[in-house]
């Protein structure tokens, strides 16, 4: 890190100077643009390096990234860069262009996009502390409060903000300019490189022993190094018992020499999967040959691989990776869930060893950073990971595979709300690579583009093991209730579970709701416990006898009596915990493994390994068991409530339900034995459930695409969701209504009148309050083009600049998956 002494005043130059165009971290969306600063000759900054610059009226130091450098005579006074944070650029030219593309595409600042592209470990942690120099002569009440707090010593900005409110920062800087306070700033990297000291003999053993003298410890160190060769300092002191000072003494005498070496903090994993010779069937070979011809042609493009569940798409991915490595190209494999990475990583590691790097949010920060460095340095040429791995710094990219491309988890929930498929398409176009979308149930938009010829379409129509698809039984829960059978497990599913237990085969039960009961209810007065911070009911968890909010994490002890009328509270609905209890009542002595957000704290891999190796009879889980898992002894799948996602207020509700049912049913019969599935539903006649039971994607697609054309849903129009948030509901609703009025007026004028935009709303979000913040939405229907994005961006900037919206926030998403 380099720094120079610098005045806080603006610097005027009349001769040639180096002008750095930078993106500033402190710039909000309303003022996010390129800023000019002078780069002093003492600082050897390069494009892609981070710097500290004075920003705003108070010249507060802020981090910035150099976007370009040029020699010119400034036409106005410019501030100067204060500090250079990076000796080498942290951004390549490709990553810089990608970041700029994301700012235009996803309504975010440059730094929002940059924090998504780069790993968390490379960022700095900044800390400001304030010290009292002298009290003002006639302090205001606020100034006096600051002085009282600082009389006992320095305090950080965060502590002062907690004590005096968010507005105190402006006061602190005003007092600092007047000389009453002093501000000290420090910055530290969140994660440092791990460097180990290696020790070796610098002279022959006999000479080293002579230099060591009579000291027994020193002589033991010399003997150990003579036997073992170069050794890490911590190992040397551990095995010899010598203190570091003893080794330092030998180094000063010239008997030993030191060398520093970086060490990766990557957990060693032992996988049971062995690499076997890949034998492709006719369909798989045809797919591979076609894709390799496309890749060798050098033209970027998108290919949809639609294969039934169990058709062997992973084998195709492995063979393609083998061929691309021979061609000197890199490969990216994306999966939608962390739960799917252990099985996929085991198979790829068996074939490619250390050529594979794993990236996902479940890894320790240090391990993710070291894997990132391996990729950056070209030590690994295959990356396997979840959504964020799409930004992996692979050189000579040849292929990106998105397995289970229909999954909503490929879209980020936090700003910028990017979709990994869009980023992958951009990277493939920019780097001349091929994007392969793999799925048994592709999104309606993807299959539409394939039908239209925008994407190439390849298909695998039969299972790899030649087995038929699972036989599906629809259990009508209405009939169960009529016959007095009100348990969670229907009689058809109970009978199939009994058969599996008798045969020693395994079963997977799926319910997309964790917890014990959905909620508690007082039958006397109708009271239901609600989250005080969110507009949702609390979910009961029997494991700890608590009510929990699955949105903000709030929890409380479950009351024994109704706090309103004193009546007895009744448990209604059910979750995975309640199902687990019922299974143990139905099948005493049968082990049940539950896999949901409450049980995976020890890692998905450990649970899945336990299920496979110990052959636990029943695996019960939420969405993480619905896709991608491959266990040859699983012959039965049960869907406990197929209607849960079907009647949600979202245009993807039918698609999400069909995909989920098809995927979870496909977990059965992947080995030599035939699979079966039982789907429990209150609406067995529903077309979506009928199509899922028949594993008939085209039947579902034909019905769904007709509805979407009528409703103007994607792919026929894009849906921009503009959300206004704030702590006061009336202010949020009023601001959203004014925003609607302004948009209505604009879309009727040139040049936007010809864009065919429709505006719907404002309306409260399905869950209007989350963690004390209210959310109201506008829906803008139109094509995702640059003019439409610029129109929405201009409204967002204007909204943020209006003083009455100071405590409100606005953001825009496009085609939300959830």
N, C-alpha and C positions, 0 to 999 in steps of 0.2 A: 504494500500500500504506500503510495506516495502522496505527500502533501506539501503545500507551499504557504508561507505567510501571505495573507491577502487582506487588503482593506475591504470593508463592507460596502464601500461606495462603488457606483458604477464606473467602469473604466472606459475611457474614450480613446480610440486609436485613430491616428490620421495616416498611418503607414500600413503596409501589408501585414495581415495577422492571420492566424489559424482560427477559423470560426467553426465551432462544433455545433451541429444540429442535433438536439437531444430530445428524447421523450422523458418527461419528469414524472416521478412516482406520485408526487403530491397533487398533480393536476387531476381534478375530478372530470367526469364525463363531459360536463358543460364546457370546460376549458381545455380539454385534452387536445393538444396539437403539438407541432414541432416548434421548439424554442431555440434561439440562437444564443450561444455563449462563447466567450473567448477562451481558447485553450492555451495557457501559458507555455512557452517553450520548455520550461523545466519539467513538464508532465508529458511523458511519451504515450499519450492516449491513442488508441486505435478504434476503428469502427467495431462495435460489439462489446466494448469495455464499459464498465459502470464507473460513474463519477459522483461526487457530491457537489451540488450547486446551490447557491443562494436563490430562494424562490419566493415570489410574492412581495408584498409591501414590507413585511417584517424581515425579509431576507433569511427566512428560516431555511436551514440546510435540508436538502432533500436528495434522495438518490435519483440518478438519471442514467440513461443508456445513450451512448453516442451512436447516432444513426448514419452520420456522414461527416466528413471533414473536408474543408476546402480553404485555399488561400485567397483572401480578398480584403479589400478595404471596407471596414464596416461603415454603413451609411447612417448609423445612430449609435449612441453610447450602449455598450454591452457589459453585462456582468461577467465575471471570470469564474471558470471552474476552480473549485477549492481543493479537491482531493481526488486522486485516482485510486479506485478501489481494486481494480484488477490489472495484473501485469500482462495477462494474455486475454484476448476476447473470450467471453463466455457464450457468445452467439456467433454461429456461422452465418454466412450470407443467406443460405437456404432457410435457416431458422428465423432470420430477420424478416424475410419476405413472408414466411408463414404467419408470423406474429402480426404483421401489418394486415394481411388478408383477414385474420380473425377479428381484428378491431372493426373492420368494415362489415363483416358478415354477422357478428354476434352482438353488436351494440354495446361494446365494452371499451375501456381505456386500453392504451398500449400495455400498461403494466398489468392490468387484469389478464390480458392474453399471455404476457410474458411469464407470469407466475404459473400459468397452466402449462406452457411449453417446457419450462426448465424445472428440474427437481427442487423440492423444498430445501434440500441441504445446501444449495449454493447461495441462499439468501442471507443477508445480514440482519442481526437483531440490534436495534438502536435503542439507546437509553439516554434520557435527558435528566439531569439532576440540577436542582436550583438551590443556591446558597444566598443567604441574606448578607448584603454588603453594608447597608445602613437603612434605617427607616426613613420614609419620606417625611418632609417637614410638616405637612398637613395631610395626613393620609385619609383616604375615603374609608368607608366601612369595609369594603372588600379588600382594599390594600392592607388595612389593619389586621384583617383575618389571615391574610397570607403571611404577614410578618410574625404573627403569633405562632403559626404552625412552623415557621422556619427558625424560630429562636433557639430550638433545641438541636438544630443540625439540618443538613441538606435533606431534601425530599425529591422523589422522582415526579415527573409530570403525571404519571398514572395515579400516584397516591394523592397528589393535590387535586386532581380531577375528581377522584372519589369523594374527597372531603368537601370540595367547594362547588362541584358541578362542572359540566362540559364547557361552559363559557369562560372558565378561569384561564385558559391558555392565552387568550388575547391579552388579558390583564397582566399575566406573567411577562409577556414579551414587551408590553408597554413599560412595565417597571424596570425591565432589563435595559431598555434603551435610555431610561432616565438615570441609570447607574445604581438603582437600589438593589437589584438582584444580579447574580452571576449565573450563567447557564453553562454547564459542562456536558459535552456530548461524547458518547463512546459507541463504537460499533464492533460487533463480533460476528464472525461466521457461525451459522447455526450448527454446522458439522465441519470438523476439521479432518484433514487426511490423517490416517494412522501411519506413523512412521516408526519402525523398529530399528534399534542399533544392533548391527552385526559385529562380532568380534572375531578376529583371526590372529594367528601368530604373524608377526612382522619379520621375524628372523628365524633361523633354524632352532629346533627344540633345545639343543645343547646350549646355544648362546642365550636363548630365552631363560633357561634355568639358571644360568650364570647371573643374568640380570636380576632374576627374582630373588637371589640371595638365599638366606636360610628360612624365610617366611614359608611356613607349611601351606597356608592358604594360597599364596601366590604360586607356589610350585604345583599345587593341585589344579589351579586354573590352566597352567602351561601344559600339564599332562593331558587334561581333558581336551584342550584345543588341538593338541597333537593327535589325539585319537579320533576326535569327531570332526575336525575341520572347522570352518566358519560356523559360528553359533550365535543365535540371538542372545542379547544381554540378559533378558529375563530367564531364559533357559539355563544359561551359564551360571548365574547366581543361584538358581534353584538346585541344580544337580551338584554343584561344588560346595554350596554353603558359604561362598565368599560374598562379602559385601561389595557394592558397586565401587566404593572408595578403593578397595583392594585392586579391582580391575583397572580403575583410573590410574592408580600408582604404576601398574605395569605399562599402561599406555604412555605415561610421562617418561618412563625409562626407555621407551622404544621397543619393548618386548612384544607388545600387541598393537594392532591397528584397528580403528573403527571404520565402519561404513554404514550409512543410513539407507534404508530400503523401505519403500511403501508397502504396506500389508493390507490386503482386502479383508473386510469383515463380513464375509459371506458364509452363511451356515452350510456346513457339509450335510448333504442329504443322501441317505441310502435308499435306493429304490429297488424293489424286488423284480421289476420288469426287465427281461432280457431281450436283447436285439435278436430277432430271427430274420431269416431271409423273407423278404416281402414277395408274396405271390398275389398279383392283381387278377381279378376276374376280367372278363371281356369288357364290361361296362366301365370299370375303373381304368383299364388301360386306354380305352378310347378317350376318356376325360383327360387323362394325363397327357396323351399325345397331342390333343387339341390345344390344351393350355400351354404346353411347351412351344408349340408352333407360334402361338400368339406372343409369348414372351420373347422368343428369339427374333420375331419380326420387329421388336423395338417400339411398337406403337402402344402408347398407354391406352387402357380401356378397362371396362368392368365386365366380369363374367359371373353369372348366377349359376351356382351348382345346386340344383334341387334334387335331393336324395332322400328317400324314405328313411325313417329312423332305423338305425342299424345297418345302413347300406355300405358302411366302410369309408366314410368321408375322411376320417383321420388317417387312414392308410394312404389315401390320395395325397393328403397334405405332406406326409413324411416322404413319399416318393418324389413329390415336386421339390421339396427342400433339398433332397439329395442331389437332384439334377441341377438346381440353381447354384448350390455350392460348387459343383464341378465347373459351372460357367463363370465362377468368380463373383456371384451376386449374393446379396443379403436377403433374408426372408423375415417377415413379421407375421406372427400368429396371434390373433386376438380372440379371447374368449369372454363371455359376458359376465361371469361370476368368478370370484376368488375360489369358490368351492370346486370349480372345474379345473383349476390349475394343477393340483397334485397329480391327478391321473394323466393329464396331457403332458406335464413336465416329466413324469416318469417315462413315458413312451419316447419323447423326444430326446431325453438325456441318454436313454439306452442306445439310440442310434447316433447321436451327435456329440455326446459328452460335454466338454467345456465350451463347445461352440455355441451352446445355448445360454442365454441370460434371462432371468426371470424378473419381471417388473409388475408389481401391483401394490395397492395401498396397505395390504396386510403385513408387508415386510417392515423390519425396523428401518428407521430413517438412514442409519449408517449403511445398511445392506443395500437399500435402494440406490444410494449415492454411489457405492462401489460398483454395483452392476451397471449404472449409468456410465461410469468412467471406463469400464471394460468395453462397452459398446462404442463410446467416443474414441477410444484408442484403437479400435479394430481388433480387439482380442476375442470378440464373439461376433458371429455373423447371423445368428438366429435369435430373435427376441420373442418371448412368449409372455403374454400378460393380459391384463384387463384393459378397460377403456383408455387409461392414461398412457399405456405403452405405445399408442399410436404416434406419440411424439419422440419415440426413441431415436437417438442420433445414429442411425444406420447409414453407412456409406454404400454406394452402388446398389441401391434398393432395387430388387427385381420383382418381388411378389409380396402383397399384403393379403392375408387370409383373415376374413371375419367369420368365425364359426358361430352358428346360431344368430345370424344377422338380424333376426326379427326382434331381438330382446331389447326392451326399453332401457336396460341398464347401460347400453352403449351411449345414452344421452346423459350429459352432466346435469345434476340437479342444481349446481351452484354456478353463479356467473363466472365466466361466460358459459352459457348453456349450449356448448358445442355437441354435435353428434359425431362419434368416432367415424362413422361412414363418410360424412362430408369431409372431414380432415383427411381420411385415407384417400378419397377421390382426388383431393387437391394435391396430396403428396405424389400420388401415382402420375397425375398429369404433369406435375413439375419435374419429376425425376424419371419419367419414362418407364414406369412400372405397371404391373397388372394387378387389379383388385379382384379378388375372388370372394364372393359372398356365398357362404354355405348355409343351407337350411333345409329342413324337411317342410317347413311352413314359412316361407319368406313373407315379408311384409307385403301388403296389397300394393303399395307404391313400387316396390322392387319388382314384383312379378308383372305389374303393368308395364314398366319400362322394358322388361325382357320381352313381353308380348309385342310391344311397339317397335322393337329392334334397337332401342337405345343401349341395351345391355345384350351381351351374348348369353345364350341359355344352353346349359348342359344338364343332363338328368341321369340319376341312378334310380332305376325303378324297382329293384329287388334287393332284399337283404343280403349282406355279405355271406352269411352262413346258409343261404338258400331257404331259411325258415320263413314261414308265412308270418304276416303281421299278427299281433296279439288278437285273440278273440275277445270282443267287448260285449259286456252285459250292462244294460241300463237298469239301475235299481230305482223304481218309482217311490220316492219317499212319501208321497201322498197316500199310496196304497199301504205303506208300512204303518202310517198313523191310523188309517181306517181299521187296520187289523189289530190295533192296540200295541204295536211294536214301536216304542218311542225312543229307543236308544240311538246313540250316534252311529254305531255300526249296524247297518241293515242286515237282514237275514241272508240275502244272497252273498254279501261280502263276508259275513261270518262263516258261512259254509265253505267258501273258497279258501279262507284263512285256515280253517280246520284241515282241509285237504293238503295245503302246503306244509303245515306243521307235521302232519303224518308222513309226508314224503321227504321231510328234511330239506325242503326248498325255502328260499327266502322271499319276503314280500316287502314292498314299499307302499306306504300309505301317505297320501298327500292332502294337506289342508293349509290353505294360504292365510292362516290366522294363528298367531301365537297367543299364549296366555291360557287361562283355565276356562273362565266364562267370559262372554263378551262384556257383560256388565251386571251390576246389582240393581234390583228393582224392588220398590216397596209396593205390594199389591193394594195396600189400603189407600195411599194418597198419590201414588204414581211417581214418587221421588226417585231420581236416578243420579248417583254421584257424578259430577262433572269436573273437568280440569279447570282450576281457577285461572290458568293462563291461556287455555285454548278452548275453542268452541266445540269440544268433543266430549263424549262420555269416557269415563275411566274404565280400563280393562282389568278384570280381576285375575291375579296370579296366585294359585294355591300354594306354590312352593314356598313363598314367603308371607302368605296371607296379606298381600298388599294390593291396593288399586294403583295402576300405573297408566300414565299417558304415553302413548307410542309416538307422539309428535315432539314434545319438549322434554320428556324424561321425568316429569313430576311424579311423585309417588306419595302415598299415605297409607296408614294402617286401615284395613277394611273395617268399617263400623259393624258392630254386632246388631245394632238396632237403627231404625230410621231416625236420623236427627231431626226430621220435621214433625213426625207424629208418634215416634216410638214403636212403630210396628216392626215386624220381622222382615228382613230383607231376603229376597229370593234371587237365586242365581239363574240368569237366562243366557241362552246362547252357549257356545263352546269354543275352545281353542285347543292347541296341541297338548297342553298340560292335562286338560280334562279328558281328551281322547286317550292319552297315555294311561290315566287312571282306569278308564273303562276297559281298555285292552287287558290290563292286569286282572280286572275282575272277571272278564270273559275267559281268559286263558291263564289261570293261575300257574305260576312257575315259569312262564314263558318270558324270556328277556326281550325288552323293547328298548330300542335306541332312539332317542329323540334328538332331532337336529333342527334347531331354529336359532334365532338371534340370542336367546337366553343360554344356549348350551355350547356355542362354538367359540367361547373365549379362549379355549385351549388350542384352537385351530381346526379348520375343516379337515385337514389331512389326517389328523389323529382319529377323528370320528369315523371317517370313511375307511381307513385302514383297519380299525377295530371291527367294523361291520363286515368287511371282506374276509379278514383272516380268521376271526372267531366265528364266522357264519351265524351272526345274531339273527334270529328268525324274522324280526320285524323292524324295519326302519321307518320311523314316523317323522315327517318334516314339512317345512314350508317350501317356498318356491325354490330354495337351493337344492332340493332333491328332484326337481321336475325335469332337468335337462342335462345332457352331456355325460351322465354317469353310466358306466358300463360294467355290470357285474353279471357274470355268466350264470350264477345260481339263482338270480332273481327271476321268478316266473309269474309273479302276480303283482299287479299294481291296483291300488284302490284310491279313487278320488272321492273324498268324503263330502264335498259340497261344491258341485260343478257350477252352481248358480251365483257364487259369491261375486265373481267379476263380470257376470253377464249383463247385469242391469245397472251398471254404473253410468253416470252422466258424462260420457266421453265417446267421441266418434270411433275410438279404437276398442270399445268394450267387447264387441263381437269378435274382432280379430284376436284380441288378447286372450279371450276365453278359448277360442278354437286352438290357438297356438299352444296354450298351456295344457289343454287336455291331450292334444296330439303328442306333445313332447313327453308328458309324464307317462302316458300309455306306452310310448316307445321304449321305456326303461325295461319292459318285461320281454322275456324270450330272446335275449341277445346271445345266449349260448346255444347248446345243442338241444335244449328242451323248448317246447312250445310255450308261448306266453299267453296269459289271460289278463283281463282288466275288468274292473267293476266301477262304473261311474254312478254315483248317487246324485239324484237330481229331483227337484220338484216339478220340472218342466221337461220330461223326456221327449215330448213332441217338438221341442224347439229345433228349428232348422240347423242352427249352429251346433248344438249338441249331437244331433243326428249325423251331421257331416263329420264331426270329430270322432264319433263312435265308428263310423265307416272308414276313417282315415282317408277321406276323400277331399283333398285340398281344392281341386278344381271346382267341385260342386260349391264349396264355401266361397271361393273367389268369384265365381260368376254371379252369385247372389249379392255379395258384398260390393262389387264394383258397380253394379246397377244402382244400389242405394247411394253410394258415394257420388255418383254422377248427378243424381237427383238433388242431393243435399249440398253439392259443391264442396265436398270434403277432399282432402288430398287423395289422389294426385291431381285432381282437376283444379284445385286452388290451394294455396298455402294459407295456414292460419297463424297470424301474428297475435300473440297474447300480450297486451300491454297491461302491466300490473302496477297499481299505485298502493304503497304501504305506509303505515304510520300508526302511532300509538292512540290517536283519537279517531274513532269511527266516523264521526260527523265530518271532520276535516278531510278524511280520505275520500268519503263519498262525494263531497262537494268538489274536491279537486278532480276526481275522475269524471264527474259530470261536465265541468268546464273543459276538460280535455276533449271529451266527446264533441262538445259544441264546436270547438276550434277545428277538430278534424273534419267534421261534417262540412264546415265552410270551405276548407281547403280542397277536399276531394272533388268539389263541384267546379273548381276553377282550373284553367290551363296552368301547367301541362298535365295535371293529375286527373282531370276529368275523364281522359281516355283510358285510364288504367283499370277501370271497372272495379274499384274498391268498394266493399260493403263494410259498414261498421255496425257492430252489435254490442249493446250494453250501454253503460256499465252495469255490472252485476257483482255481487259478492262471490268470492272464491268458494268452492265446495266446502272447505273448512275456512271460514272467514277470519278467525283469529287463531294465530299460532304464536305461542310464547309472548303474549301480550301485544302482538302486532296485528293490525287489521289489514285485510287485503281485498281490493276491488279490482275488477278486470274489465278491459275492453277487448273485443275480438275484431280484428281487421282481416277480412278475407280478400285475397288477391294473389298475384304471382310474386314470388321471391326474387325481384329484380333490383338492380342498383337504384333506380328512381324511387321505388317504393321504400327501400331501406333508408335512403337519404331523407325522404319525407318524415318517416317515423323518428329518425335520429334528430331531425331539426325540432320536432315537438318535444323530444326528451330533453334536449339542451335548453329550450325555452322554459320548459317546466321547472328544471333545476335552478334556473336563474331568477325565477320569480320569488320575491321575499316572503310571500305568504306560504310558499311550499318549503320553507327552510327545514322543517322537521319531518318532511315527507320524502319518500324515495320512489323512484320509477325505474322499471326495467322491462325489457321486451324479449320474449322467446318466440321461436318459430316452430310450428308443428310439434308441440309437446307430445311426448310418448305417453305421459301419465297425467 
